[in-house]
Amino acid sequence: MTKSAAGVQVRFVLFLWVLIGGFSVFSACASSGDSAPADEDTDEGVEGDGESAPDGDADESAEQEEAAEVDGDADPEIDGDGDDSEEDESTEPPTPIAEQTFAAFEPWATPIEDFIAVGEEEDIAGFYRGIHELMPYNDRLYIGYGDGTYNLGEYVPIEFRYFASPDDTQITSEFASSEEQIDRYRILDGELYQAGIDAIDADEIPARPLIIGNVYRWLADGGWRKYRSIPGAEHVEDVASFDGAIFAVGSGADNRSEWDRGQIFRYLWRSDDRGESFTTVTRSVNQTFGNDTRWVHLLPAGDSLFLFGYRMTGADSGVLVNARFDGGTVEELPTDDPLDAFNALDPVYALGTYPLPDGTGLLIGVDVSLPPDERRLQMWHIAADGTPTVVSELAGKTIVDVSVREETAEILYLVYEGDGLLEEPNPFPVSVLVAPASSPGSTTTLATFETELRPRSIAFWQGALFYGNDVGEIWKAAGAP
């Protein structure tokens, strides 16, 4: 497959361009604000890494493929993210994280040593060894890992792995994905989903000329199910629940003829059967042929679904293509109405989105309308009407990861001091903060520490804090009595 902009290294390179001015021409200057009706091909594409054709390698067995692709008829009830095992057996409300205390962080587990060993054996310089994500769900702690840039999934399966107990460091490999990387889990309507970031399916060649992408969903009566169901999807970057349906975004082309001609599109897809099948809401081509375009992040807020993406106009320059979907029409920002408050999102290069339980959301990114030497990482709270407000209390900090605990309507932050991302501190002065979802800037400090290894992910799970770092380690801070 092509190197994916979902890959951490490629994302970081694009982010560097944002900071130093590569995205100096953004959508506020370049976009006409015209609506993109469903299935209309318009000049609204984005280039990610500049590669225009996939390599098509695949190592997954036919048996695994057959087991993975199912009809998904089950409609099970599940019990949330399982952050606290006592919650499932007690009528007492869960204790807010802010009211708990924790011991110091200590080394706990190294769950991807086999993956790292393969990367070293294959002598792949610079491959990503980190723990992308920690996701509590259904009394388990799932991890995200892999490398969609250097494509280690061609050498070793990238698996859905979880811990069953905070007292047991043994990792369980539940299901082998058909992806290069597992990253950005989403809990949608109580169920756990994973977008198929960069597929390496065994049927890719037989499926031609069509291009088809994946989404994964966890079912209580059978674990993970893969739905190879997204038309045109070379990369599926994100999924979200909105307007009674599941939506996905990414990039690709309807068939190999388009792709091989350098016609790369960004897509919004819709599923009304929870991932079993998808239809294309809209797709937009990058008229700078051979350059990638994609929507990368989704954020539902009130009656809007916001789409954040970009198109590349050359090897080191690009244009933002942020948009709003109202359930019927995708409209690029800025809209025709200058009074639309969400037009302030137009110049934001998004790095992360986090829906909140009250129908609002958080957006982490960079305002590229500022001069390059003034650009900093920021976080915005997006109200239900789409109005963005900078969370000024976190200014001067680099927000590494965010975890939302719905049971107590709290937000967990992993941050370190300083927002000059071109010059990372050494060591990292790290803090773990918590805030009520209703007031994202009203933080309480849970832990502080220094580390020479860059932190990557954070979670609260069954009474303890966990964070993952850049070298495949997970550290634990046990709850104090």
C-alpha positions as CSV (number, residue, x, y, z in Angstrom):
1,M,0.0,0.0,0.0
2,T,1.0,3.6,-0.2
3,K,2.5,5.3,2.7
4,S,-0.4,6.6,4.7
5,A,-0.8,10.1,6.0
6,A,-2.4,8.4,8.9
7,G,1.2,7.3,9.8
8,V,2.6,9.2,12.7
9,Q,5.8,10.2,10.9
10,V,3.9,11.5,7.9
11,R,1.4,13.4,10.1
12,F,4.3,14.9,11.9
13,V,6.0,16.0,8.7
14,L,2.8,17.7,7.6
15,F,2.5,19.3,11.0
16,L,6.0,20.7,10.6
17,W,4.9,22.2,7.3
18,V,2.0,23.8,9.2
19,L,4.4,25.3,11.7
20,I,6.9,26.6,9.2
21,G,4.4,27.9,6.7
22,G,3.9,25.1,4.2
23,F,0.2,25.5,4.6
24,S,0.4,29.3,4.0
25,V,-2.4,29.1,1.5
26,F,-5.4,27.7,3.4
27,S,-9.0,27.3,2.6
28,A,-10.0,30.8,3.8
29,C,-8.0,32.0,0.8
30,A,-8.5,29.2,-1.7
31,S,-12.0,27.9,-1.2
32,S,-15.0,29.3,-2.9
33,G,-17.3,28.0,-0.2
34,D,-19.4,26.2,-2.7
35,S,-21.4,23.2,-1.5
36,A,-20.4,19.7,-2.7
37,P,-23.5,17.7,-3.5
38,A,-23.4,14.0,-3.0
39,D,-21.2,12.2,-5.5
40,E,-20.1,15.3,-7.4
41,D,-16.5,15.4,-8.4
42,T,-15.1,18.8,-7.5
43,D,-11.7,20.4,-7.0
44,E,-11.6,19.8,-3.3
45,G,-8.8,17.2,-2.9
46,V,-5.7,17.0,-0.8
47,E,-2.3,15.3,-1.1
48,G,-0.9,13.4,1.8
49,D,2.5,11.9,1.1
50,G,2.7,12.3,-2.6
51,E,2.5,8.7,-3.6
52,S,-0.1,7.9,-6.2
53,A,-0.2,4.1,-6.4
54,P,-0.4,1.3,-3.9
55,D,2.0,-1.6,-3.7
56,G,-0.7,-4.1,-3.2
57,D,1.3,-6.5,-0.9
58,A,-0.8,-8.7,1.4
59,D,0.1,-11.6,3.7
60,E,-3.2,-12.4,5.4
61,S,-4.4,-16.0,4.9
62,A,-7.7,-16.8,3.1
63,E,-8.9,-18.5,6.3
64,Q,-8.3,-15.3,8.3
65,E,-10.1,-13.2,5.6
66,E,-13.1,-15.5,5.7
67,A,-13.3,-15.4,9.4
68,A,-13.0,-11.6,9.4
69,E,-15.7,-10.7,6.9
70,V,-19.1,-11.4,8.4
71,D,-22.6,-10.2,8.0
72,G,-22.7,-8.7,11.5
73,D,-26.4,-9.4,12.2
74,A,-26.0,-9.3,16.0
75,D,-27.2,-6.3,17.8
76,P,-25.8,-6.8,21.3
77,E,-26.0,-4.8,24.4
78,I,-22.7,-3.9,26.0
79,D,-21.7,-2.2,29.2
80,G,-19.7,0.8,28.3
81,D,-16.0,1.3,28.6
82,G,-15.5,-0.7,31.8
83,D,-13.2,1.8,33.4
84,D,-14.2,0.5,36.8
85,S,-15.1,-3.1,37.4
86,E,-17.0,-2.2,40.6
87,E,-19.3,0.0,38.5
88,D,-20.9,-3.0,36.8
89,E,-21.9,-4.7,40.0
90,S,-22.9,-1.8,42.1
91,T,-25.8,0.7,42.0
92,E,-23.4,3.4,43.5
93,P,-22.4,6.0,40.9
94,P,-18.7,5.7,39.8
95,T,-16.3,7.9,41.7
96,P,-15.1,10.8,39.6
97,I,-11.4,10.7,38.6
98,A,-10.9,14.1,40.1
99,E,-11.8,12.8,43.6
100,Q,-9.2,10.0,43.4
101,T,-5.5,10.0,44.3
102,F,-2.7,7.9,42.6
103,A,0.7,6.6,43.4
104,A,3.8,7.5,41.3
105,F,4.0,6.0,37.8
106,E,6.0,2.8,37.5
107,P,6.9,0.6,34.5
108,W,4.1,-1.9,33.9
109,A,4.1,-3.6,30.5
110,T,5.8,-3.9,27.1
111,P,3.0,-5.3,24.9
112,I,4.6,-4.9,21.4
113,E,8.0,-6.3,21.8
114,D,7.4,-8.8,19.0
115,F,6.4,-6.0,16.6
116,I,9.5,-4.0,17.5
117,A,11.7,-7.0,17.1
118,V,10.4,-7.5,13.5
119,G,11.1,-3.9,12.7
120,E,14.6,-4.2,13.9
121,E,15.2,-7.5,12.2
122,E,14.0,-6.0,8.9
123,D,16.3,-3.1,9.5
124,I,13.6,-0.5,8.9
125,A,15.1,2.8,10.1
126,G,12.8,5.1,11.9
127,F,9.7,2.9,12.2
128,Y,7.3,3.9,14.9
129,R,7.6,1.9,18.1
130,G,5.1,3.8,20.3
131,I,1.8,3.0,21.9
132,H,-0.5,5.2,19.8
133,E,-3.5,4.8,22.0
134,L,-5.0,3.3,25.2
135,M,-8.7,2.7,25.1
136,P,-10.7,1.3,28.1
137,Y,-13.7,-0.7,26.9
138,N,-15.9,-3.4,28.3
139,D,-13.6,-4.1,31.3
140,R,-10.5,-4.3,28.9
141,L,-7.7,-1.9,28.0
142,Y,-7.1,-1.9,24.3
143,I,-3.9,-0.6,22.7
144,G,-3.1,1.0,19.4
145,Y,0.2,0.4,17.6
146,G,1.7,-0.2,14.2
147,D,3.2,1.9,11.5
148,G,1.2,3.1,8.5
149,T,4.2,5.0,7.1
150,Y,6.8,2.2,6.9
151,N,4.2,-0.5,6.5
152,L,5.4,-3.1,9.0
153,G,2.0,-4.8,8.6
154,E,3.6,-6.5,5.5
155,Y,6.0,-8.3,7.8
156,V,4.0,-8.9,11.0
157,P,0.2,-8.8,11.6
158,I,-1.1,-5.7,13.4
159,E,-3.5,-7.1,16.0
160,F,-6.2,-5.9,18.2
161,R,-4.6,-6.5,21.6
162,Y,-6.0,-5.9,25.1
163,F,-5.2,-6.3,28.8
164,A,-7.8,-8.0,30.9
165,S,-6.8,-6.9,34.4
166,P,-4.8,-4.0,35.8
167,D,-3.0,-6.6,37.9
168,D,-1.9,-8.7,34.9
169,T,0.7,-7.5,32.4
170,Q,-0.1,-10.3,29.9
171,I,-1.4,-8.9,26.7
172,T,-4.1,-10.9,24.7
173,S,-4.1,-10.8,20.9
174,E,-7.8,-11.0,20.1
175,F,-7.9,-10.5,16.3
176,A,-5.5,-9.9,13.5
177,S,-6.4,-6.7,11.5
178,S,-5.8,-6.3,7.8
179,E,-4.2,-2.9,8.5
180,E,-0.7,-1.4,8.8
181,Q,-1.7,0.5,12.0
182,I,-4.3,0.6,14.7
183,D,-5.0,4.1,15.9
184,R,-7.9,6.3,17.0
185,Y,-10.5,3.9,18.5
186,R,-14.0,5.4,18.6
187,I,-16.9,4.4,20.9
188,L,-20.0,5.0,18.9
189,D,-23.4,4.5,20.4
190,G,-21.8,2.2,23.0
191,E,-19.8,0.1,20.5
192,L,-16.1,0.1,19.8
193,Y,-15.0,0.9,16.3
194,Q,-11.7,1.2,14.4
195,A,-11.2,2.8,11.0
196,G,-9.2,0.7,8.5
197,I,-6.4,3.2,8.2
198,D,-4.2,1.4,5.6
199,A,-5.5,-2.0,4.4
200,I,-3.4,-4.9,3.2
201,D,-6.1,-7.3,2.4
202,A,-5.4,-10.6,0.6
203,D,-8.2,-9.9,-1.9
204,E,-6.9,-6.5,-3.0
205,I,-5.7,-7.8,-6.4
206,P,-8.8,-10.0,-7.1
207,A,-11.1,-7.1,-6.1
208,R,-9.7,-4.9,-8.8
209,P,-10.6,-2.7,-10.6
210,L,-12.7,-1.7,-7.5
211,I,-11.1,-0.2,-4.3
212,I,-12.7,-1.2,-1.0
213,G,-11.8,-0.2,2.5
214,N,-12.4,-1.6,6.0
215,V,-14.1,-0.7,9.3
216,Y,-13.9,-2.8,12.4
217,R,-16.6,-3.2,15.1
218,W,-16.5,-5.1,18.4
219,L,-19.6,-7.2,19.1
220,A,-20.4,-8.5,22.6
221,D,-21.4,-12.0,21.2
222,G,-18.3,-12.5,19.1
223,G,-15.6,-9.9,19.5
224,W,-14.1,-8.0,16.5
225,R,-15.8,-8.1,13.1
226,K,-14.2,-6.6,10.0
227,Y,-16.6,-5.1,7.4
228,R,-14.9,-4.8,4.0
229,S,-17.6,-2.4,2.9
230,I,-16.4,1.1,2.1
231,P,-16.3,1.8,-1.6
232,G,-13.3,3.8,-3.0
233,A,-11.5,3.7,0.4
234,E,-7.7,3.4,0.0
235,H,-7.4,4.9,3.5
236,V,-10.2,5.2,6.1
237,E,-9.1,7.8,8.6
238,D,-11.9,8.2,11.1
239,V,-15.5,7.2,12.0
240,A,-18.2,9.0,13.9
241,S,-21.8,8.7,14.9
242,F,-24.1,11.4,13.6
243,D,-27.8,11.8,12.7
244,G,-28.6,8.2,13.5
245,A,-25.9,6.8,11.2
246,I,-22.2,5.9,11.2
247,F,-20.0,8.2,9.0
248,A,-16.4,7.6,7.8
249,V,-13.8,9.8,6.1
250,G,-10.7,9.1,4.1
251,S,-9.2,9.1,0.7
252,G,-9.0,6.9,-2.4
253,A,-10.7,6.4,-5.8
254,D,-13.7,4.4,-7.0
255,N,-11.4,2.2,-9.1
256,R,-7.8,1.5,-10.1
257,S,-8.2,3.3,-13.4
258,E,-8.9,6.6,-11.6
259,W,-6.2,5.9,-9.0
260,D,-3.5,5.0,-11.5
261,R,-4.3,8.2,-13.5
262,G,-3.5,10.2,-10.3
263,Q,-7.1,11.1,-9.6
264,I,-7.2,11.0,-5.9
265,F,-10.4,11.9,-4.0
266,R,-11.3,12.7,-0.4
267,Y,-14.5,11.0,0.7
268,L,-17.4,11.1,3.2
269,W,-19.2,7.8,3.5
270,R,-22.4,6.9,5.4
271,S,-23.6,3.6,6.9
272,D,-27.1,3.0,8.1
273,D,-26.4,-0.6,9.3
274,R,-23.5,0.1,11.7
275,G,-20.7,-0.5,9.3
276,E,-22.0,-3.5,7.4
277,S,-22.3,-1.4,4.2
278,F,-21.5,2.2,3.3
279,T,-22.5,4.6,0.5
280,T,-20.6,7.6,-0.7
281,V,-22.1,10.9,0.5
282,T,-19.6,13.0,-1.4
283,R,-16.2,12.7,-2.9
284,S,-13.9,15.5,-4.2
285,V,-10.9,15.2,-6.5
286,N,-7.6,16.9,-6.1
287,Q,-7.2,18.5,-9.5
288,T,-3.4,18.6,-8.9
289,F,-3.3,15.1,-10.2
290,G,-1.0,12.6,-8.5
291,N,-1.3,14.5,-5.2
292,D,-3.3,13.0,-2.3
293,T,-6.3,14.5,-0.7
294,R,-8.2,13.4,2.4
295,W,-10.5,14.3,5.2
296,V,-8.7,13.0,8.3
297,H,-10.8,13.9,11.4
298,L,-14.5,13.9,12.2
299,L,-16.2,15.9,15.0
300,P,-20.0,15.8,15.6
301,A,-21.3,18.8,17.5
302,G,-25.0,19.5,17.7
303,D,-26.6,19.5,14.2
304,S,-23.2,19.6,12.5
305,L,-20.6,17.0,11.6
306,F,-17.3,18.8,11.0
307,L,-14.7,17.3,8.6
308,F,-11.1,18.3,8.8
309,G,-8.6,17.6,6.0
310,Y,-6.2,19.0,3.4
311,R,-5.0,18.6,-0.1
312,M,-1.4,18.8,-1.2
313,T,-0.5,21.1,-4.0
314,G,3.1,19.9,-4.2
315,A,5.7,17.9,-2.3
316,D,5.8,20.4,0.5
317,S,2.7,22.6,0.2
318,G,-0.9,22.1,0.8
319,V,-4.4,23.7,1.3
320,L,-6.8,23.0,4.2
321,V,-10.2,21.7,3.2
322,N,-12.3,21.8,6.4
323,A,-16.0,21.4,5.9
324,R,-19.4,21.0,7.6
325,F,-22.1,18.4,6.9
326,D,-25.6,19.2,8.1
327,G,-27.1,15.8,7.3
328,G,-27.8,16.7,3.7
329,T,-25.1,18.8,2.2
330,V,-21.3,19.0,2.6
331,E,-20.2,22.6,2.5
332,E,-16.6,23.8,2.7
333,L,-15.6,26.4,5.1
334,P,-15.9,29.3,5.0
335,T,-19.6,29.1,4.2
336,D,-21.5,31.8,2.2
337,D,-22.9,33.2,5.5
338,P,-20.2,35.3,7.2
339,L,-22.2,35.1,10.4
340,D,-21.7,31.3,10.8
341,A,-19.6,31.0,13.9
342,F,-18.1,27.8,12.8
343,N,-16.3,29.6,10.0
344,A,-13.6,30.3,12.6
345,L,-12.6,26.6,12.1
346,D,-11.7,27.2,8.5
347,P,-7.9,27.9,9.1
348,V,-7.4,25.1,11.7
349,Y,-5.1,22.3,10.8
350,A,-6.6,19.5,13.0
351,L,-4.5,17.0,14.9
352,G,-7.2,15.4,17.1
353,T,-11.0,15.6,17.7
354,Y,-12.9,14.3,20.8
355,P,-16.7,14.2,21.0
356,L,-18.0,15.0,24.5
357,P,-21.1,13.5,26.2
358,D,-23.1,16.7,26.1
359,G,-23.0,17.0,22.3
360,T,-20.1,19.4,22.2
361,G,-16.5,18.5,21.3
362,L,-12.8,19.3,21.5
363,L,-10.5,20.1,18.7
364,I,-6.7,20.1,18.9
365,G,-4.8,21.8,16.1
366,V,-3.0,24.8,14.7
367,D,-4.4,28.1,13.4
368,V,-2.5,28.5,10.1
369,S,-3.9,32.0,9.5
370,L,-1.3,33.2,12.0
371,P,2.3,34.0,10.8
372,P,4.5,30.9,11.0
373,D,6.5,32.2,14.0
374,E,3.3,32.7,16.0
375,R,1.7,29.3,15.3
376,R,1.1,27.2,18.4
377,L,-0.8,24.0,19.4
378,Q,-4.2,25.0,20.7
379,M,-7.4,23.4,21.8
380,W,-10.9,24.6,21.0
381,H,-14.2,23.7,22.7
382,I,-16.8,23.4,20.0
383,A,-20.3,24.3,21.3
384,A,-23.4,22.5,20.1
385,D,-24.1,25.4,17.6
386,G,-20.5,25.0,16.2
387,T,-19.1,28.1,18.0
388,P,-15.4,27.4,18.8
389,T,-13.8,28.8,21.9
390,V,-10.1,28.5,22.6
391,V,-9.4,26.7,25.9
392,S,-7.0,29.3,27.1
393,E,-6.2,27.5,30.4
394,L,-4.1,25.0,28.5
395,A,-2.1,27.6,26.6
396,G,1.6,27.0,26.8
397,K,1.2,23.3,27.0
398,T,1.5,20.5,24.4
399,I,-1.6,18.3,24.6
400,V,-0.4,14.9,23.8
401,D,-3.6,12.9,24.3
402,V,-7.2,13.2,25.5
403,S,-9.4,10.5,27.0
404,V,-13.1,11.0,27.7
405,R,-14.8,9.1,30.5
406,E,-18.5,9.2,29.8
407,E,-19.6,7.6,33.1
408,T,-18.4,10.7,35.1
409,A,-18.4,13.2,32.2
410,E,-14.7,13.9,32.7
411,I,-11.8,14.6,30.4
412,L,-8.3,13.2,31.0
413,Y,-5.4,15.1,29.5
414,L,-1.8,14.1,29.0
415,V,0.3,17.2,28.5
416,Y,3.8,18.6,28.9
417,E,5.0,22.1,29.4
418,G,5.8,24.2,26.4
419,D,4.1,24.5,23.0
420,G,7.2,25.0,20.8
421,L,6.9,21.7,19.0
422,L,9.8,22.2,16.8
423,E,12.0,22.1,19.9
424,E,10.8,19.4,22.2
425,P,12.0,19.6,25.8
426,N,14.4,17.1,27.3
427,P,13.4,15.8,29.7
428,F,9.6,16.1,29.1
429,P,7.9,17.8,32.1
430,V,4.6,15.8,32.0
431,S,1.3,16.4,33.8
432,V,-1.9,14.3,33.9
433,L,-4.9,16.6,34.3
434,V,-8.6,16.0,34.6
435,A,-11.5,18.4,34.0
436,P,-15.3,18.2,33.8
437,A,-16.6,17.8,30.3
438,S,-18.8,20.8,30.9
439,S,-15.8,23.0,31.6
440,P,-12.8,21.6,29.7
441,G,-10.4,24.2,31.0
442,S,-11.1,23.7,34.7
443,T,-8.4,21.2,35.3
444,T,-7.2,19.4,38.4
445,T,-3.7,17.9,38.4
446,L,-3.5,14.2,39.1
447,A,0.2,13.5,38.5
448,T,3.4,15.2,37.4
449,F,6.7,13.6,36.4
450,E,9.7,14.0,34.1
451,T,10.7,11.5,31.4
452,E,13.3,11.5,28.5
453,L,10.9,9.3,26.5
454,R,8.1,11.1,24.7
455,P,4.6,10.2,26.2
456,R,2.0,9.2,23.7
457,S,-1.3,8.0,25.2
458,I,-3.3,8.2,28.5
459,A,-6.2,6.2,30.1
460,F,-8.0,5.7,33.4
461,W,-8.9,2.1,33.7
462,Q,-10.2,0.2,36.7
463,G,-9.0,2.6,39.3
464,A,-5.5,3.3,37.9
465,L,-3.8,5.6,35.4
466,F,-1.9,4.3,32.5
467,Y,0.3,6.0,29.9
468,G,2.1,4.7,26.8
469,N,5.3,6.1,25.4
470,D,7.4,6.3,22.3
471,V,9.3,3.0,22.8
472,G,6.4,0.6,23.4
473,E,6.2,0.8,27.2
474,I,3.1,1.3,29.3
475,W,3.5,2.8,32.8
476,K,0.9,2.6,35.6
477,A,0.0,4.8,38.5
478,A,-2.1,2.7,40.9
479,G,-4.9,4.2,42.8
480,A,-4.0,5.2,46.3
481,P,-6.2,4.1,49.2
